[in-house]
Amino acid sequence: MSEHSTNTAALRLRPPAHRVSRRAIGYWTATAAILWIVLIGVQTVIVVTSDDPPAFLDVTLIISCVLAPLHLIVMPQWRYRVHRWEVTDEAVYTQAGWLKQEWRIAPVSRIQTVDIERDPFEQLFGLAKITVTTASAAGPLRIAGLRHDRALELADELTKTTQAIRGDAT
C-alpha cells in the first residue's frame, strides 16, 4: 500500500472521539433562554398594550410559551450529544449542529491559523471556542463548548503540530 493511500484511509470522515464540555449544556440553555425571554416579552407587551390586538398575536404568544420550554429542554441535550471534536497528528475532525448537522475534517497540513474566542457568556461558564482556519473554500472549522483550559491546551497542541509540518498550508 502506498503512503498516499495510507494517508487517505487515515483521513476518512468519521465521528470524532471527544464530546464538548458538559458546561456547554448550561451555556446553550442560557443563551437560548435570553432569546425566548426577549421574544415572549415583546409579544406580551404588544398584546397587553394594544387596544384591540389581532387574534394571531395571542396565538403566537401561546405558541411561544409552549415552544420555549420544549426548546430549552431538548436543544441543549441534543447539541451535547451531537457536538464532537478530535485532533490527531494528521487532521482535525469536527461534528456540530442539532437540526442541521455538519461533519468536517481538515488535514493538519492545511491549517493556517488557530484562534480562541470567548464571548461574555462563555467566560461566565468557563468555556471557549477554537477556530481553525484552513486553506479551504468551505471556511474555518469551529470547536465550540470547550472548557477554557482545554481550549488553551488544544490551541498550543495544534500550533506545535502545524509548525512541525513543512509547507505553506495551501
RAVENUR-V235594 format. One record per residue. N is the residue number from 1. PHI is phi in degrees with one decimal (999 if undefined). D_FIRST is the distance of its C-alpha to the first C-alpha in Angstrom with 2 decimals. Layout:
# RAVENUR-V235594
n = [N/N]
phi = [PHI/PHI]
d_first = [D_FIRST/D_FIRST]
This chain:
# RAVENUR-V235594
n = [1/2/3/4/5/6/7/8/9/10/11/12/13/14/15/16/17/18/19/20/21/22/23/24/25/26/27/28/29/30/31/32/33/34/35/36/37/38/39/40/41/42/43/44/45/46/47/48/49/50/51/52/53/54/55/56/57/58/59/60/61/62/63/64/65/66/67/68/69/70/71/72/73/74/75/76/77/78/79/80/81/82/83/84/85/86/87/88/89/90/91/92/93/94/95/96/97/98/99/100/101/102/103/104/105/106/107/108/109/110/111/112/113/114/115/116/117/118/119/120/121/122/123/124/125/126/127/128/129/130/131/132/133/134/135/136/137/138/139/140/141/142/143/144/145/146/147/148/149/150/151/152/153/154/155/156/157/158/159/160/161/162/163/164/165/166/167/168/169/170]
phi = [999/-73.3/-62.0/-63.0/-69.1/-66.0/-65.1/-63.6/-65.6/-68.0/-102.0/-70.5/-71.3/-150.8/-64.2/-66.4/-81.4/-104.6/-87.8/-75.2/-65.2/-62.5/-60.9/-62.2/-60.3/-64.8/-62.2/-63.8/-64.4/-64.0/-67.2/-68.4/-61.3/-60.2/-64.0/-65.0/-61.7/-63.4/-61.6/-66.6/-61.9/-63.3/-60.9/-63.4/-59.6/-63.6/-65.6/-73.3/-90.3/-79.2/-65.8/-141.3/-67.2/-61.0/-59.7/-63.0/-66.8/-62.7/-64.6/-65.0/-65.1/-63.3/-61.2/-61.0/-67.6/-84.7/-70.5/-55.3/-63.5/-61.9/-61.0/-68.8/-86.0/-81.1/-56.6/-63.2/-66.2/-64.3/-60.5/-61.6/-70.2/-88.5/-66.9/-142.9/-154.7/-162.5/-125.0/-116.7/-65.0/-100.8/-157.3/-111.1/-112.3/-136.2/-140.5/-148.4/108.9/-142.0/-87.6/-100.9/-102.0/-133.1/-113.3/-133.9/-139.6/-134.2/-60.5/-57.7/-64.8/-96.9/-69.8/-106.4/-141.1/-130.8/-124.4/-114.6/-136.1/-142.8/-82.4/-56.2/-69.8/-61.1/-61.9/-59.3/-92.4/71.2/-113.3/-153.5/-124.7/-109.0/-114.1/-108.7/-90.2/-125.2/-85.8/-134.0/-70.2/-75.1/91.7/-73.4/-93.4/-125.2/-117.7/-103.0/87.0/-87.7/-58.4/-57.1/-64.0/-68.8/-62.5/-62.9/-61.6/-65.0/-61.5/-64.0/-61.0/-64.8/-62.8/-63.5/-65.3/-69.9/-68.5/-77.9/-96.0/-78.0/124.6/-114.9/58.8/-120.7]
d_first = [0.00/3.80/6.70/8.30/6.49/6.80/10.29/11.09/10.70/12.74/15.31/16.20/19.98/21.39/24.73/25.29/26.38/29.74/33.06/35.54/38.74/41.29/43.78/42.25/44.03/47.37/46.47/45.49/48.61/50.91/49.71/49.95/53.36/54.72/53.86/55.44/58.53/59.01/58.57/60.89/63.32/63.62/64.06/66.68/68.62/68.73/69.87/72.45/73.93/74.15/77.53/76.10/72.27/70.56/69.52/65.84/65.88/66.98/64.26/61.50/62.81/62.71/59.19/58.04/59.73/57.87/54.44/54.47/54.42/51.84/49.56/50.17/49.30/46.26/44.46/43.85/42.59/40.30/38.90/38.34/36.28/34.16/33.76/30.72/28.63/25.82/24.53/21.31/20.10/17.98/20.42/23.86/24.25/27.70/29.51/33.19/36.16/38.40/39.54/36.92/33.65/30.88/27.33/25.76/22.71/22.77/20.16/22.02/21.49/23.72/26.56/29.82/32.44/33.04/36.53/38.53/41.40/44.15/46.94/50.19/49.37/45.94/47.84/50.30/47.56/45.65/42.67/40.67/38.00/35.14/34.22/30.88/31.21/28.15/27.69/27.63/30.19/30.11/31.96/31.69/30.40/33.21/33.32/36.93/38.76/37.46/39.94/41.09/40.11/36.58/36.31/37.39/34.82/32.02/33.17/33.27/29.78/28.38/30.42/29.16/25.49/25.94/27.99/25.28/22.91/23.80/24.60/27.16/25.64/25.92]
